[in-house]
């Protein structure tokens, strides 16, 4: 689950959504900040204009006594939480509803009412000398402070839902894109594993760019499948066309052997010739069989086959030749029977090729073991040896036709044994894996029962 979330998080649609959300959030924050600054400045200008207008009214009073009486009258009707009036007369007496004092912490407004202490909140004030005294008018900044809270609420109400909706949309698009990518990835994996008939299944909701990519991949797979089919057809045709001439050559060699019985050198030469012709015949027969298996034609003969019985029979056939070559051949069955749908002859040929390959390419004294076990719904066949094994870099190459390791070129063989094994495994829907046995090679073929 964590891996899937990590894939979605790293997907391009979600990253683009996050980028767009970040860009939108930045622009929105800057716009709101600019709007707040402009609105705050406008409010402050309005308050200062009101303060100047208030001072102008007090200037109209003719004397200090008149100013003091006017301040007293207006301060009694004013709300000190909104409007503060203070006039320090020439004789030092303070009139109004508040007084401004300063200490180390700054300016403070104190109530002239003995029942009330210092006022809370922020104020904008103007002070002016008037008739030998000092008059101060102050108006509360409560509207500006409230404006800040309003803009914060606007930020959360407008921006937060937008971010959540955009990220949710990006997540939905990312999951949809992930499904489309998985379809393409699955098709590519099947093509890479050798299933050239695999295609990208393009859905009706795919975007135009994904449709083009899927179409190009299908076009490439179809072209590659056609080329491989043509190549296999040429190989099969060559093998088929040369099979009859080789059989004739074999007959001619046998006839020649009968005619040169008295010549020891000629007999030896014809025997070598017969062996080489036999090797070529086996190569072409293997190529023909491989072509038939890859074409899938033996599937028509599929029936219930007991793989355990096939292993017993093949091991019994190879016991004598293994003993003659100095090898140890053992059968290790975890089950009495393992029934699956398949072609008995081809499965026997597959097990024979694996055993023969192990005996041929490992030195005398090597132990070769054929194992068969059931694991849930799968049957696992293993052919294990204790020889020198196959390098990791060569394991895919040995499955190719006619490919042989450098150290194997001096041993008999034609490089088609493992190719046929892989073709038979693929025909039966099985998976072929080559692993280290430390030392030696472990060939694992897993069937679905």
TIKOL-658214 format. One line per 10 residues: number of its first residue (from 1); their letters; for each residue x, y, z of C-alpha. Coordinates in Angstrom, 3 decimals. Example, Ala and Ser with C-alpha at 12.3 -4.5 7.8 and 13.67 -1.06 7.14 Angstrom:
# TIKOL-658214
1 = as = 12.300 -4.500 7.800  13.670 -1.060 7.140
This chain:
# TIKOL-658214
1 = xxxxxxxxxx = 0.000 0.000 0.000  2.845 2.363 0.867  4.484 1.654 -2.484  1.280 2.496 -4.365  0.865 5.754 -2.429  4.489 6.611 -3.186  3.886 6.015 -6.896  0.769 8.227 -6.840  2.624 10.924 -4.913  5.430 10.912 -7.492
11 = xxxxxxxxxx = 3.047 10.932 -10.468  3.124 13.882 -12.858  -0.600 14.892 -12.602  -0.421 15.185 -8.799  2.836 17.127 -8.967  1.345 19.501 -11.533  -1.738 19.944 -9.334  0.482 20.735 -6.335  2.490 23.194 -8.435  -0.673 24.917 -9.663
21 = xxxxxxxxxx = -2.109 25.009 -6.135  1.127 26.536 -4.817  1.095 29.111 -7.627  -2.587 29.931 -7.024  -2.050 30.144 -3.261  0.915 32.480 -3.722  -1.025 34.763 -6.069  -4.040 34.734 -3.731  -1.911 35.553 -0.690  -0.218 38.417 -2.501
31 = xxxxxxxxxx = -3.575 39.742 -3.735  -5.147 39.522 -0.290  -2.095 41.143 1.314  -2.205 43.997 -1.207  -5.973 44.409 -0.710  -5.543 44.426 3.065  -2.766 47.017 2.887  -4.821 49.292 0.599  -7.989 48.917 2.699  -6.106 49.498 5.957
41 = xxxxxxxxxx = -4.488 52.615 4.562  -7.876 53.882 3.374  -9.453 53.290 6.807  -6.595 55.078 8.546  -6.854 58.028 6.171  -10.595 58.229 6.878  -10.013 58.169 10.643  -7.305 60.857 10.404  -9.628 63.007 8.284  -12.314 62.660 10.970
51 = xxxxxxxxxx = -9.748 63.638 13.623  -8.727 66.733 11.683  -12.401 67.643 11.293  -12.892 67.198 15.073  -9.964 69.532 15.806  -11.326 72.105 13.368  -14.582 72.179 15.343  -12.759 72.858 18.593  -10.692 75.604 16.998  -13.934 77.468 16.377
61 = xxxxxxxxxx = -14.361 78.003 20.137  -13.378 81.591 21.113  -11.563 80.900 24.386  -9.871 78.208 26.420  -12.868 78.160 28.746  -15.176 77.579 25.795  -12.945 74.754 24.542  -12.990 73.134 27.987  -16.766 73.300 28.231  -17.174 71.953 24.696
71 = xxxxxxxxxx = -14.801 69.070 25.432  -16.657 68.236 28.641  -20.019 68.273 26.852  -18.933 66.050 23.933  -16.930 63.632 26.105  -20.018 62.884 28.242  -21.936 61.790 25.103  -18.991 59.916 23.529  -18.189 56.236 23.973  -14.617 56.161 25.324
81 = xxxxxxxxxx = -14.089 52.818 23.612  -14.566 54.594 20.294  -13.733 58.279 20.851  -11.395 59.957 23.380  -11.320 63.704 24.143  -8.731 65.372 26.350  -7.988 69.050 26.910  -5.288 70.251 29.273  -6.229 73.818 30.126  -3.630 76.561 30.666
91 = xxxxxxxxxx = -4.069 76.157 34.423  -3.174 72.406 34.152  -6.669 71.074 34.708  -7.657 68.119 32.453  -11.090 68.040 30.804  -12.664 65.196 28.806  -12.993 61.420 29.212  -9.307 60.474 29.046  -5.725 61.555 29.451  -2.637 60.513 27.504
101 = xxxxxxxxxx = 0.498 59.611 29.442  3.825 58.181 28.381  6.176 55.750 30.119  8.949 53.348 29.135  6.448 51.115 27.304  4.991 53.915 25.178  1.810 56.007 25.189  -1.241 55.036 27.250  -4.739 56.475 27.538  -6.095 56.658 31.070
111 = xxxxxxxxxx = -9.718 57.166 32.015  -10.631 60.314 33.930  -13.504 58.396 35.449  -12.348 57.084 38.851  -14.382 53.915 38.353  -12.400 52.961 35.235  -8.716 52.305 34.660  -6.669 52.370 31.453  -8.492 51.910 28.128  -7.829 48.765 26.039
121 = xxxxxxxxxx = -7.297 48.684 22.306  -5.470 50.771 19.754  -6.228 54.429 18.894  -5.206 56.976 16.317  -4.793 60.462 17.819  -4.032 64.058 16.925  -2.725 66.625 19.407  -2.640 70.400 18.980  -1.878 73.447 21.139  -4.972 75.562 21.566
131 = xxxxxxxxxx = -5.355 78.785 23.645  -2.354 77.997 25.833  -3.518 74.445 26.441  -3.190 71.085 24.653  -6.146 69.312 23.057  -6.012 65.630 22.007  -8.605 63.720 20.017  -8.296 59.948 19.481  -10.452 57.454 17.604  -10.308 53.695 18.069
141 = xxxxxxxxxx = -8.685 51.464 15.412  -11.173 48.678 16.168  -12.466 48.699 12.560  -8.929 48.207 11.253  -8.234 45.406 13.743  -11.508 43.747 12.779  -10.537 44.160 9.135  -7.507 41.956 9.752  -9.724 39.166 11.095  -12.064 39.575 8.107
151 = xxxxxxxxxx = -9.211 39.112 5.666  -7.928 36.077 7.564  -11.414 34.537 7.365  -11.581 35.318 3.652  -8.209 33.637 3.230  -9.368 30.414 4.892  -12.852 30.428 3.373  -11.670 31.007 -0.200  -8.189 29.508 -0.324  -8.463 26.406 1.837
161 = xxxxxxxxxx = -11.410 24.794 -0.036  -9.728 25.633 -3.334  -6.525 23.894 -2.217  -8.421 20.834 -0.973  -10.507 20.579 -4.162  -7.462 21.067 -6.410  -5.404 18.468 -4.542  -8.332 16.020 -4.577  -8.696 16.552 -8.321  -4.961 16.041 -8.762
171 = xxxxxxxxxx = -5.159 12.828 -6.722  -8.024 11.514 -8.875  -6.135 12.375 -12.065  -2.975 10.790 -10.650  -4.793 7.536 -9.875  -6.375 7.499 -13.320  -3.013 8.249 -14.941  -1.406 5.501 -12.826  -3.932 2.973 -14.128  -3.185 4.022 -17.707
181 = xxxxxxxxxx = 0.555 3.784 -17.111  0.103 0.341 -15.530  -1.707 -0.838 -18.680  1.210 0.352 -20.828  3.773 -1.055 -18.370  2.056 -4.458 -18.255  2.009 -4.667 -22.046  5.703 -3.718 -22.202  6.556 -6.344 -19.566  4.730 -8.996 -21.574
191 = xxxxxxxxxx = 6.500 -7.910 -24.765  9.862 -7.935 -23.000  9.243 -11.414 -21.604  8.706 -12.683 -25.157  4.939 -12.408 -25.620  4.994 -10.500 -28.901  1.211 -10.829 -29.218  0.759 -8.522 -26.207  -0.822 -5.161 -26.989  -1.723 -1.987 -25.115
201 = xxxxxxxxxx = -5.482 -1.998 -24.500  -6.421 1.637 -25.170  -9.427 2.749 -23.104  -12.200 5.157 -24.161  -11.183 7.793 -21.590  -7.549 7.951 -22.566  -6.088 11.341 -23.443  -4.840 11.964 -26.973  -1.155 11.780 -26.015  -1.587 8.399 -24.272
211 = xxxxxxxxxx = -3.624 7.130 -27.224  -0.765 8.084 -29.553  1.815 6.433 -27.290  -0.258 3.252 -26.990  -0.842 3.186 -30.745  2.868 3.562 -31.475  3.729 0.774 -29.029  1.160 -1.526 -30.625  2.503 -0.629 -34.048  6.042 -1.418 -32.913
221 = xxxxxxxxxx = 4.950 -4.721 -31.337  3.078 -5.746 -34.488  6.106 -4.973 -36.655  8.421 -6.885 -34.326  6.017 -9.818 -34.161  5.881 -9.931 -37.950  9.659 -9.860 -38.215  10.098 -12.627 -35.640  7.409 -14.697 -37.315  9.100 -14.246 -40.671
231 = xxxxxxxxxx = 12.483 -15.173 -39.175  11.049 -18.268 -37.531  9.334 -19.154 -40.789  12.613 -18.890 -42.674  14.331 -21.066 -40.058  11.550 -23.636 -40.217  11.538 -23.606 -44.031  15.301 -24.080 -44.192  15.178 -26.923 -41.686  12.285 -28.544 -43.517
241 = xxxxxxxxxx = 13.891 -28.157 -46.954  17.231 -29.550 -45.806  15.784 -32.452 -43.844  15.174 -34.622 -46.897  18.601 -33.981 -48.556  20.290 -34.799 -45.258  18.388 -38.064 -45.020  19.558 -38.880 -48.538  23.138 -38.026 -47.614  22.854 -40.356 -44.616
251 = xxxxxxxxxx = 21.736 -43.160 -46.918  24.613 -42.456 -49.307  27.059 -42.574 -46.403  25.697 -45.917 -45.262  25.999 -47.226 -48.834  29.549 -45.905 -48.981  30.407 -47.665 -45.718  29.292 -50.974 -47.196  31.563 -50.425 -50.215  34.753 -49.493 -48.313
261 = xxxxxxxxxx = 34.728 -52.159 -45.632  38.233 -53.280 -46.585  39.755 -49.788 -46.278  40.287 -48.894 -42.639  40.921 -45.166 -43.308  37.841 -44.922 -45.502  35.741 -46.673 -42.862  36.912 -44.207 -40.188  36.255 -41.246 -42.486  32.762 -42.408 -43.390
271 = xxxxxxxxxx = 31.996 -43.009 -39.705  32.938 -39.404 -38.921  30.878 -38.243 -41.869  27.904 -40.247 -40.629  28.253 -38.657 -37.179  28.336 -35.131 -38.585  25.307 -35.816 -40.775  23.521 -37.190 -37.717  24.353 -34.026 -35.779  23.001 -31.836 -38.591
281 = xxxxxxxxxx = 19.857 -33.928 -38.779  19.276 -33.526 -35.032  19.780 -29.752 -35.334  17.181 -29.459 -38.068  14.783 -31.751 -36.210  15.177 -29.566 -33.104  14.565 -26.421 -35.178  11.413 -27.925 -36.666  10.174 -28.996 -33.255  10.965 -25.560 -31.818
291 = xxxxxxxxxx = 9.041 -23.872 -34.643  6.017 -26.095 -34.018  6.077 -25.412 -30.285  6.414 -21.642 -30.759  3.524 -21.689 -33.213  1.351 -23.202 -30.466  0.061 -26.077 -32.590  0.661 -28.766 -29.892  -1.962 -27.111 -27.677  -4.599 -28.986 -29.626
301 = xxxxxxxxxx = -3.203 -32.205 -28.123  -3.264 -31.003 -24.497  -4.598 -33.474 -21.958  -4.174 -34.295 -18.284  -0.538 -35.206 -17.665  1.046 -36.394 -14.422  4.323 -34.463 -14.300  5.612 -36.672 -11.463  5.188 -39.772 -13.647  6.968 -38.012 -16.535
311 = xxxxxxxxxx = 9.913 -37.179 -14.246  10.152 -40.773 -12.991  10.229 -42.126 -16.524  12.820 -39.664 -17.844  15.158 -40.096 -14.849  14.950 -43.853 -15.261  15.944 -43.509 -18.922  18.984 -41.334 -18.096  20.250 -43.317 -15.092  22.505 -45.576 -17.171
321 = xxxxxxxxxx = 24.062 -42.757 -19.219  24.584 -40.658 -16.061  26.401 -43.539 -14.386  28.528 -44.111 -17.493  29.637 -40.455 -17.538  30.519 -40.473 -13.838  27.560 -38.353 -12.693  25.118 -38.876 -9.855  21.465 -38.571 -10.964  18.752 -38.466 -8.270
331 = xxxxxxxxxx = 14.987 -37.940 -8.212  13.406 -36.007 -5.317  9.591 -35.976 -5.420  7.645 -34.173 -2.683  4.338 -35.397 -4.135  3.075 -38.636 -5.593  1.407 -36.884 -8.531  1.171 -33.411 -10.068  -1.532 -33.317 -12.719  -1.674 -30.475 -15.221
341 = xxxxxxxxxx = -2.910 -29.793 -18.740  -0.188 -30.306 -21.307  1.525 -32.381 -23.968  3.162 -35.464 -22.434  5.799 -35.820 -25.156  6.879 -32.186 -24.993  7.029 -32.202 -21.186  9.161 -35.334 -21.368  11.384 -33.646 -23.957  11.739 -30.627 -21.666
351 = xxxxxxxxxx = 12.836 -32.726 -18.659  15.165 -34.757 -20.936  16.794 -31.596 -22.295  17.389 -30.226 -18.797  18.967 -33.469 -17.575  21.013 -33.896 -20.758  22.207 -30.293 -20.546  23.315 -30.823 -16.925  25.132 -34.088 -17.714  26.805 -32.701 -20.826
361 = xxxxxxxxxx = 28.124 -29.438 -19.401  29.240 -30.529 -15.920  32.367 -32.536 -15.056  32.364 -36.138 -13.838  31.472 -36.445 -10.167  28.793 -33.771 -10.418  25.482 -34.458 -8.690  22.329 -33.799 -10.725  18.958 -33.794 -8.952  15.438 -33.582 -10.386
371 = xxxxxxxxxx = 12.950 -32.172 -7.861  9.197 -31.725 -8.073  6.910 -30.148 -5.487  3.537 -28.461 -5.122  3.241 -24.947 -3.713  -0.406 -23.920 -3.460  -1.788 -23.777 -7.000  1.614 -24.223 -8.655  3.867 -27.172 -9.413  7.583 -26.410 -9.346
381 = xxxxxxxxxx = 10.052 -28.513 -11.318  13.749 -28.079 -10.545  16.832 -29.569 -12.191  19.827 -28.826 -10.000  23.517 -29.573 -10.543  26.745 -28.865 -8.648  28.832 -27.904 -11.671  30.336 -24.562 -12.630  26.974 -22.925 -13.332  26.182 -20.132 -15.823
391 = xxxxxxxxxx = 27.280 -16.490 -15.302  24.435 -14.076 -14.618  25.225 -12.067 -17.770  24.882 -15.222 -19.901  21.623 -16.623 -18.518  19.312 -14.856 -20.947  21.644 -15.517 -23.866  21.716 -19.317 -23.343  17.963 -19.322 -23.990  18.565 -17.990 -27.502
401 = xxxxxxxxxx = 18.725 -20.335 -30.451  22.139 -21.825 -31.286  23.864 -19.801 -28.532  26.600 -21.653 -26.651  28.968 -20.605 -23.903  32.637 -20.398 -24.872  33.560 -23.261 -22.540  30.797 -25.433 -24.058  31.947 -25.211 -27.663  34.207 -28.277 -27.255
411 = xxxxxxxxxx = 31.333 -30.419 -25.970  28.672 -32.044 -28.185  25.461 -30.101 -28.691  23.771 -27.575 -30.920  22.655 -24.800 -28.548  18.933 -25.505 -28.912  18.250 -27.485 -25.725  17.379 -24.590 -23.424  15.622 -22.738 -26.252  13.273 -25.691 -26.622
421 = xxxxxxxxxx = 12.850 -25.863 -22.837  11.786 -22.208 -22.745  9.425 -22.693 -25.698  7.753 -25.709 -24.038  7.458 -23.818 -20.740  5.893 -20.813 -22.497  3.487 -23.095 -24.374  2.303 -24.522 -21.045  2.023 -21.108 -19.394  4.972 -21.863 -17.111
431 = xxxxxxxxxx = 7.773 -19.569 -15.973  11.419 -20.508 -16.516  14.112 -19.142 -14.180  17.866 -19.831 -14.019  19.464 -19.360 -10.592  22.714 -20.026 -8.751  22.917 -23.276 -6.799  26.198 -22.286 -5.092  27.844 -24.141 -6.687  26.180 -25.056 -9.933
441 = xxxxxxxxx = 22.959 -24.148 -11.711  19.344 -24.379 -10.601  16.738 -24.408 -13.384  13.217 -23.768 -12.054  10.062 -24.259 -14.120  6.845 -23.192 -12.365  3.497 -24.510 -13.696  -0.022 -23.509 -12.735  -1.922 -26.689 -11.860
